[in-house]
Amino acid sequence: MKVGTIVAPVVGAIQILIGFLAMASAYLIYYDPSSLMIGTILSISPENVALFALLFSIIGFFSAVSGSLIIYEWVFS
Amino acid sequence: MKPKSAREVGLFYGIIAGMSGAFGIEFFTLLEYSTLLAGPAVILSLLLCGILNMLTMFTYCELGSSISRLGSEYTFTKASFGGFISFLTGWLRWVACIFTVALSAIGFAQMVNYFLPVNTQLVAIFIIILFTVMNIRGIRQIDLVVIAVFVAVFAIFDTASILQGLTAKSFEPFMPNGLMGALAGVMYSFSIFFGVRTIVVESPNMENPERNVPRSIFFSSLSLIVIYCSVAFFVVGAVEFPVETSIPLLTLAAERLMGPIGGALLNIAGISAAVMSMTTAMSVQTSIISAMSRDGYMPKIVLMTRSRFGTRYLAVILGSILAILFATSGLAVFVGYVVNFTSLLIFGIVNLSLIRLRKSMPRLIRPFKTPLYPYTPIVGALVGFVLLIFVESTVLALGIEFILITIIVYHLRMVGYSRLRLAIGGINFGISGLIALFLCLLRLKIMELPWLVADELYLSYSAALLSVLFFLAGVLNLNPKKKT
């Protein structure tokens, strides 16, 4: 299927990118480097930091895995 | 010509091996916070740590002599439990090594900062990259002279302290935070003695290992208890608490007792310790991830990627990237907690492995048997698990999250390719639906998020696009072309 062959690498690549960005965001939210002030920008209260970090890391992890599998299939099929 | 026997070293080598394994950056970096938790009772905490560690080392010894001479926690749990428990143990040990690399890098940077005003995070990154390159090139040899330097520096420190004299006033109150504070100190100092396990790894090279290995464990543990407790005793005597300076506690105590030369000496010993810890942790993390790849728990690509120096560079680089992330956080106390948290969990699981193996394989040849069985492993397992309650709440939360991720990774790895694609497809649909639901709730003003107020239309389109993307990914994952 032509459409699938075109869509798959685009979706896979965007998912990998989103995955890594989400995991990096989780890391930055958790450690909240003073120069970036991520927590302040996103108005995350200190008690919700762990929850947001967990949410971002889980979504990021699955997004990266999903994107990798799509790219893997596209490359080797 | 008769080949030279591999077993050619005796009791002395065993003691040296145990001490060299335990002489690491942990003592330099963890003592400060342990003292904050326990007060002068840190001496008692260290004594308890040393004794409890020695008891569990006998468990290591039995498992190492009966299962694998090149034993590790992963091998022990694989033989006794297998499946998820062995995967979790290997995974925990791997993480402990990565955090040890991070802790060593932080400690190294702090010590260098004593001599030169440098950016500690940049120094930590630099030293990890340097050791990554060294590991890829296969340079791991550390001169035993470093151990002699280490002992000599502590001996000078103790002598100077005795010459200065200490007043009993320094040790009052002995337990400012009570018994719980002292136990929290035990929890936080546990990994200081963890390196004695090197004796079990080195046992193939020892003469009469059935006799020399337990003796080596006993004598090296005893030597470490004497060295560390005496240093802690003099540190508590020399420094008034609370300490309000960025200088590491040991360095500060040495400065008080011997002036700038003392501070410099302790920092040199600290830098040597950081180098030793980092070298060991990097090589152990590589061997663990390689062993797990061999057993199918990790992608085989880790085994395939060998540099021209014969080292698995992908495993080294992967561990180093993670170590840099944790080292740059600058949270030395947090990293220290994680190292101890994982070490205690591993200790508990290894003790349970011994009990399980005694029951499941009663006829297994055991050149060495743990004394006072079953009390020794039961006490070891209980101590390992009970001390976890003293961990900081954020680390405990991270630990639980980490174990949940381990369960997910294990099952994703074990279910097979087709089922994995189905599961990931379903998760993608779930995420897509959740994003769409949130978008609807926000558009209908049923739910409000402060940072999503501005530029509403732009954010709505982005969220809708994200939802569509995850939906498409779900479709693509549910219709895999390749099935292996």
Boltz contact constraints between the chains, C-beta under 6 A:
constraints:
  - contact:
      token1: [A, 8]
      token2: [B, 476]
      max_distance: 6.0
  - contact:
      token1: [A, 11]
      token2: [B, 472]
      max_distance: 6.0
  - contact:
      token1: [A, 11]
      token2: [B, 473]
      max_distance: 6.0
  - contact:
      token1: [A, 14]
      token2: [B, 469]
      max_distance: 6.0
  - contact:
      token1: [A, 15]
      token2: [B, 473]
      max_distance: 6.0
  - contact:
      token1: [A, 31]
      token2: [B, 329]
      max_distance: 6.0
  - contact:
      token1: [A, 42]
      token2: [B, 451]
      max_distance: 6.0
  - contact:
      token1: [A, 43]
      token2: [B, 450]
      max_distance: 6.0
  - contact:
      token1: [A, 43]
      token2: [B, 451]
      max_distance: 6.0
  - contact:
      token1: [A, 50]
      token2: [B, 397]
      max_distance: 6.0
  - contact:
      token1: [A, 54]
      token2: [B, 401]
      max_distance: 6.0
  - contact:
      token1: [A, 62]
      token2: [B, 427]
      max_distance: 6.0
  - contact:
      token1: [A, 66]
      token2: [B, 424]
      max_distance: 6.0
  - contact:
      token1: [A, 66]
      token2: [B, 428]
      max_distance: 6.0
  - contact:
      token1: [A, 66]
      token2: [B, 473]
      max_distance: 6.0
  - contact:
      token1: [A, 70]
      token2: [B, 476]
      max_distance: 6.0
  - contact:
      token1: [A, 73]
      token2: [B, 480]
      max_distance: 6.0
  - contact:
      token1: [A, 73]
      token2: [B, 481]
      max_distance: 6.0
  - contact:
      token1: [A, 73]
      token2: [B, 482]
      max_distance: 6.0
  - contact:
      token1: [A, 76]
      token2: [B, 482]
      max_distance: 6.0
  - contact:
      token1: [A, 77]
      token2: [B, 481]
      max_distance: 6.0
  - contact:
      token1: [A, 77]
      token2: [B, 482]
      max_distance: 6.0
